[in-house]
């Protein structure tokens, strides 16, 4: 069955899209496949390959010799990545005169052994290996890529990077518009919750757009007070857990000291705790000692409650105080 003939209107549309700089693979003709579009391009003797033409290559060489940077290099129909790759090929081929690129250097056996020692056995990251200077002449990106190729990367970080959420083009444009407009006075934490991305990503886009918050602006945003309260609560929980571990270590140390003193031939006198009724040794390690300077003498007194019971009583008093504070604040809110 013969194919559908190309009309004059369709051929004109193909020429117009090519003249407008549309890539051949992105040409859109109704009811026409890529095979049909490729056929009509050959019939019309139109260049549709992605290969560099001699005229494009000469234009790139001329622009590079004018010492233009990559963002200023413009070749119709070529992306920035294609221009950068072609510029690298021309440098290696010597077509750009003295502007030869750095040739790739393979890792030697000594460098591989050093990388195995620090990255695999010691578990250092690529940034730590680069900062230590054990591989002179190697950049951070080179070390990171080599660690990824040989499988020395941290599996947790690799998995986290694979599962990281990346914004689509529409979401990225909305984020940029928000940062420049109404989101200018919002905190990075609030924006990270709205767009479901990390705070570092929000700060990156802020720096890139030149709308980063100053210290005073960051303190003045609405969610800072909420963040301050949340951080304070997290710090209180951390301190509470730390003191619980400290008390446990202190109790274990006092019990161990008590057992070691009991094994001595001449142990110290016994003093019974008034709270727990445990017979401790009458030493400052177990009971708090208070010294008062009197007019004619120095009065020394020893507490009747051991240090462990004092810590427990203090902990209970803090719990009662926090409960009373929470109850009073709730009563005040109701009124």
C-alpha positions in Angstrom: 0.0 0.0 0.0 1.6 3.3 -1.1 2.2 6.0 1.6 0.3 9.2 1.9 1.7 11.9 -0.5 3.3 14.9 1.0 1.3 18.1 0.3 2.9 21.5 -0.5 1.7 22.8 2.9 3.4 20.0 4.8 6.7 20.6 2.9 6.5 24.3 3.6 5.9 23.5 7.3 9.1 21.3 7.4 11.2 24.1 5.9 9.8 26.7 8.2 10.5 24.6 11.3 14.1 23.9 10.2 14.6 27.6 9.5 13.3 28.5 12.9 16.0 26.3 14.5 13.8 23.4 15.5 15.9 20.1 15.8 14.9 17.5 13.2 13.7 15.0 15.8 11.4 17.7 17.2 9.7 18.6 13.9 5.9 18.1 14.4 3.7 17.3 11.3 0.2 16.0 11.9 -0.2 12.3 11.0 3.5 12.0 10.1 6.0 9.7 11.8 9.7 10.3 12.2 10.3 7.8 9.4 8.2 9.9 7.0 9.8 13.2 8.1 13.2 11.7 7.6 12.2 10.6 4.1 10.9 14.0 3.1 14.1 15.6 4.4 16.2 13.4 2.1 13.8 14.2 -0.8 14.1 17.9 -0.2 17.9 17.7 0.2 17.7 19.2 3.6 20.4 18.6 6.2 18.8 16.6 9.1 21.8 14.9 10.7 23.0 16.0 14.1 26.6 15.9 12.9 28.7 19.1 12.8 29.0 20.6 9.4 32.2 22.3 8.2 30.6 25.7 8.4 29.5 25.1 12.0 33.0 23.9 13.0 34.6 26.9 11.4 32.2 29.2 13.2 33.0 27.5 16.5 36.8 27.8 15.9 36.4 31.5 15.1 34.4 32.2 18.3 36.8 30.2 20.5 39.8 32.1 19.1 38.1 35.3 20.1 38.4 34.0 23.7 34.7 33.7 24.2 33.5 31.7 27.2 31.1 28.8 27.0 27.9 30.8 27.7 28.8 33.2 24.9 29.4 30.6 22.3 26.4 30.4 20.0 26.0 27.9 17.2 22.5 27.6 15.6 20.9 24.2 16.4 23.6 23.2 18.9 23.2 23.0 22.7 25.7 24.2 25.2 26.7 20.6 26.0 27.3 19.8 22.3 29.4 23.0 21.9 31.5 22.2 25.0 32.1 18.6 23.7 33.1 19.8 20.3 35.4 22.4 21.7 37.1 19.7 23.7 37.6 17.5 20.6 39.0 20.5 18.7 41.4 21.3 21.5 42.7 17.7 21.6 43.1 17.7 17.8 45.1 20.9 17.9 42.6 22.9 15.8 42.6 25.7 18.3 46.3 26.4 18.2 48.0 26.5 21.6 44.7 25.9 23.5 45.2 22.2 24.1 43.0 20.6 26.8 44.4 18.6 29.6 44.8 15.0 28.6 43.3 12.3 30.8 45.8 10.6 33.1 45.0 7.1 34.2 45.4 6.2 37.9 48.6 4.4 38.7 49.0 1.4 40.8 50.3 3.5 43.7 47.3 5.9 43.5 44.9 2.9 43.4 46.5 1.5 46.5 46.2 4.8 48.3 42.6 5.1 47.3 42.0 1.6 48.5 43.6 2.3 51.9 41.8 5.6 52.6 38.5 5.3 50.7 37.7 1.6 51.2 39.5 0.5 54.4 39.2 3.7 56.4 35.9 4.8 54.9 36.9 8.3 53.9 34.8 10.3 51.5 36.1 11.8 48.3 36.1 15.3 49.9 38.2 14.0 52.8 40.6 12.2 50.6 41.1 15.3 48.5 41.5 17.6 51.5 44.1 15.3 53.1 46.4 15.7 50.1 47.3 12.0 49.8 46.6 12.2 46.0 48.3 15.3 44.8 47.4 16.3 41.2 43.9 14.8 41.5 40.8 17.0 41.8 37.8 16.3 44.0 35.7 15.4 41.0 38.4 13.0 39.7 38.6 11.2 43.1 34.8 11.1 43.4 34.4 9.6 39.9 37.1 7.1 40.4 35.6 6.0 43.7 32.3 5.5 42.0 33.8 3.4 39.2 35.6 1.1 41.6 32.7 0.9 44.0 34.3 2.6 47.0 31.4 5.1 47.5 29.3 5.1 50.6 26.2 2.9 49.8 24.1 5.0 52.1 25.0 8.2 50.3 24.6 6.6 46.9 21.2 5.3 47.8 20.2 8.7 49.2 21.3 10.4 46.0 19.3 8.0 43.9 16.2 8.6 45.9 16.6 12.4 46.0 13.7 14.3 44.6 14.4 16.4 41.6 12.2 19.2 40.4 10.6 19.1 37.0 10.8 22.1 34.6 7.4 23.4 35.7 8.2 23.0 39.4 11.5 24.7 38.9 9.9 27.7 37.1 7.2 28.0 39.9 10.0 27.9 42.5 11.9 30.7 40.7 8.8 32.8 40.4 8.0 32.2 44.0 11.5 33.2 45.2 11.5 36.4 43.2 7.9 37.3 44.1 5.8 36.4 47.2 8.3 33.8 48.5 11.0 36.5 48.9 10.1 37.0 52.6 9.4 33.3 53.4 12.0 31.2 55.2 13.8 28.4 53.4 12.3 25.9 55.7 8.7 27.0 54.7 9.6 26.8 51.0 11.1 23.4 51.4 7.9 22.1 52.9 5.8 23.7 50.1 7.9 22.3 47.3 8.9 19.0 49.1 12.6 19.6 48.6 15.6 20.1 51.0 16.5 23.4 52.6 19.9 23.3 50.8 18.1 23.2 47.4 16.1 26.3 48.3 19.2 28.1 49.5 21.0 27.1 46.2 18.2 28.6 44.1 18.2 31.7 46.3 21.9 32.3 45.8 21.6 31.6 42.1 18.8 34.1 41.6 20.5 36.7 43.9 17.7 36.9 46.4 19.3 35.2 49.4 18.1 36.5 52.8 20.3 38.6 55.0 20.8 37.7 58.7 18.2 40.3 59.8 15.7 39.2 57.1 16.1 35.6 58.1 15.4 36.5 61.7 12.3 38.5 60.8 10.5 35.9 58.7 7.3 34.4 60.2 8.4 30.8 60.7 11.6 31.6 62.5 9.9 31.8 65.9 8.3 28.4 65.3 11.7 27.0 64.2 13.3 28.4 67.3 10.7 26.7 69.5 11.1 23.4 67.7 14.9 23.6 68.0 14.7 24.4 71.7 12.4 21.4 72.2 14.7 19.1 70.4 17.6 20.4 72.5 15.7 19.8 75.7 15.0 16.3 74.6 18.7 15.7 73.8 19.8 17.2 77.2 17.2 15.0 79.0 18.5 11.9 77.3 22.2 12.9 77.9 21.5 13.5 81.6 19.8 10.1 81.8 22.8 8.4 80.4 25.1 10.4 82.7 23.1 9.3 85.8 23.3 5.7 84.7 27.1 5.9 84.2 27.4 7.7 87.6 25.4 5.0 89.4 27.5 2.2 87.8 30.7 4.0 88.8 29.5 4.4 92.4 28.5 0.8 92.7 31.8 -0.3 91.3 33.6 1.9 93.7 31.5 0.5 96.6 32.5 -3.1 95.6 36.2 -2.2 95.4 36.1 -0.6 98.8 34.4 -3.5 100.3 37.2 -5.8 99.3 39.8 -3.8 101.3 41.1 -4.9 104.6 40.2 -1.7 106.4 37.1 -0.2 104.8 35.7 3.2 105.6 32.9 3.7 108.1 29.3 3.0 106.9 26.6 5.7 106.5 23.0 4.6 105.7 21.2 6.7 103.1 18.0 8.2 104.5 16.1 7.8 101.2 17.1 4.4 99.9 18.4 2.8 103.2 21.5 1.5 101.4 24.6 1.2 103.5 27.2 3.3 101.7 30.6 4.2 102.8 30.9 7.6 104.5 33.0 9.2 101.8 32.6 12.4 99.7 32.2 10.2 96.7 28.9 8.9 98.0 27.6 11.7 100.1 27.8 15.5 99.5 30.0 17.3 102.0 29.4 20.9 103.0 32.0 23.1 104.7 31.0 26.2 106.6 33.5 28.7 108.0 32.5 29.6 111.5 34.1 32.4 113.6 36.4 30.1 115.5 36.3 26.9 113.5 35.4 25.2 110.2 32.2 23.2 110.4 32.1 20.1 108.1 28.8 18.3 107.6 27.9 15.3 105.5 24.5 14.9 103.9 22.2 12.1 105.0 21.0 11.4 101.4 23.4 9.7 98.9 24.3 11.3 95.6 22.2 8.8 93.6 19.0 9.6 95.5 19.7 13.3 95.2 19.9 12.9 91.5 16.6 11.0 91.4 14.9 13.5 93.7 16.1 16.4 91.5 14.8 14.6 88.4 11.4 14.1 90.1 11.3 17.8 91.1 12.0 18.9 87.5 9.2 16.7 86.2 6.8 18.2 88.7 7.9 21.7 87.8 7.5 21.1 84.1 4.0 19.5 84.6 2.9 22.5 86.7 4.2 24.9 84.1 2.4 23.1 81.3 -0.8 23.0 83.4 -0.7 26.7 84.2 -0.1 27.6 80.5 -3.0 25.4 79.5 -5.2 27.1 82.1 -4.1 30.6 80.8 -4.9 29.6 77.2 -8.4 28.6 78.3 -9.0 31.9 79.9 
